[in-house]
Amino acid sequence: MKPKRRQVKLTFVASNESVIAEILDDEAPRVAELVWNMLPVETKAIHGMYSGFEVFGMVDNPQPAPAENMVQLPLPGELLYFYDPSTGAVGAKKPVGEIVFVYGRGVTLRAHEGVPTHCALFGRVAGDWKYDWTNFVKECRKCRWEGPQVLRIERVE
């Protein structure tokens, strides 16, 4: 039997289009708690340049995350946490944390210069990206073609 899970709501502020994600406390308990304690977050959702159909929002005061439930080939609807201490040659000169949402197939997580990377999988939106949350997918696509869009991520109490 599936456990009762905490939930978060992701909303594009301009359109009020949203989805609900279950938090995977049973699969990534420490990462789930780290992100839960950051919420609410309101940030610009940026479309990834290297990975494919994903958007991400930068978080203030990013914290390193335990290596739990790490993935490189996430599926549509998965919610991930990425942390980079920024020690690479082309990265920022300060730590970076991102909440990442995958909205389509074929995503391979990559960092600067196409270097393969991994993220901690801590949440998942139920249903099918092609049929159940198509309007949210359209809002994600806007981040690519129209530029960053404001995204709010908050607890569902």
N, C-alpha and C positions, 0 to 999 in steps of 0.2 A: 504494500500500500504506500502510495506517495505521501511524504510528510507534508504537513501544513507549513507553508513557507511565508516569510515576510515578502512584501511587495514594494516596488518603487514605480512611480509614474514618470514617464518621459514625455514632455510637452513642448512642441514648437510654439513659442509665445505668439508670434504674428498670426498664425492660422488656428491656434488652439487644438491642433491635431495631436493626439496622444496615443500611447500604448502603455500597457502595464506589464512589468517584468517581475518574475519571481526571483527572489534572492536565493542562491544555492548555498545556504548555511551548512548543509550536510556535505557538500563537495569542496567548499573553499571557506571554512569557517572564519579564519583570521582575515582574509581579504574581504569577505563579506562584511565583517564588523568594521574594518578600516573604512570602507566606502560608506557604510551606513552612518558612521559617525561624522562624515563630511557633509552629509545632506542637511538642508537643501543646497543644491548647486544651481546657479544660473550663469551660463557661459555661452560664448559663441560656438556653435557646432561648425567644425571645419571638415571639409571632405578630404580624406586621405589622398596623398599623391602617389604613394608607392604600393599600397596594399590591394586596392580595388574598391568594392562597394561597402565602404565604411565611413562613418563620421565619428569625430571625436571632439571632446571638450576638455580644455585645459583646466586643471584644478589649482586653487590657491594653496600654498603651503603643502606641496606634495610630500607624501611619506613613502619610504620604501615599503614594498609589500613582500610578504613571504611567497616563496615559489610554490604556490598551491594551484592545482588544476590548470597547469600551464598548457596553452595551445598555440599552434602556429597556423592551423587551417580551420578557423572558426566557421560556424554555420550561420545562416541568416537567423536573426533574432537573438543572437548571443551578445551579452553585455560583458565587457572586459575592462580590466584595470591594467594600465601600463605605467611603469616607472623607469626613468632613466636618470642616473646620477649626473649625466652630461660630462662624461670624461672623454668622449670621442672627438675627433678633429673637426667635424662639421656641425656638431650639436651646439646647443645653447651652453652658456658658461655657468649655468645654475641647474639644479635638479628640476626635472619635468615630470608631472603626473598627468595622466589622461584617463578619462572614462570613454571607452570606445563602444560604439554600437555598429554591428554588422547587419546590413539590410539586403544583401544579395549573395548569390553564389560565387564561387571561384576566388574568394579572398585568401590571399597568402600574406600573412603579416610581415611587413618589411619596414626597416628603419631607413635613416639617411643612406644614400648611395645604394639602395636596394639590398642592404644587409638583412638576412633573415633575423626575425626577432620573435619573441613569445610574449603573450599577455596572460594574465590570470583571469580565467573564466569564472565570473561570480554571479551571473544572472542570465535569465532567458525569458523571452517573450513567447507566449504560447501561440499556436496557430501557424498558418502558412503565409509567408511574405507575399506570395503571388495572389492570394485570395482573401486573407483575413485582415491584413493591415496595409492595404495598398495605398491608402491616402497618406499614411505615415512614410511609406517608401518614397512617395512623390516629394514629400517635404525634405527627406534626406537628399534626394537628387538635386533639389534647389541649391543645396550647399555647394554642389559642384558647378552648376551653371550660372547661379546668381550670386554666389559668394556666401560667406558664413551667415548662419541664421541663429537667433537666440534660442537656446534650448534650456528648459528647466527640468531638473531631476530632483524629485522629492519623495519622501516616504509616503506610503499609503498606510494610514493608521487604522 
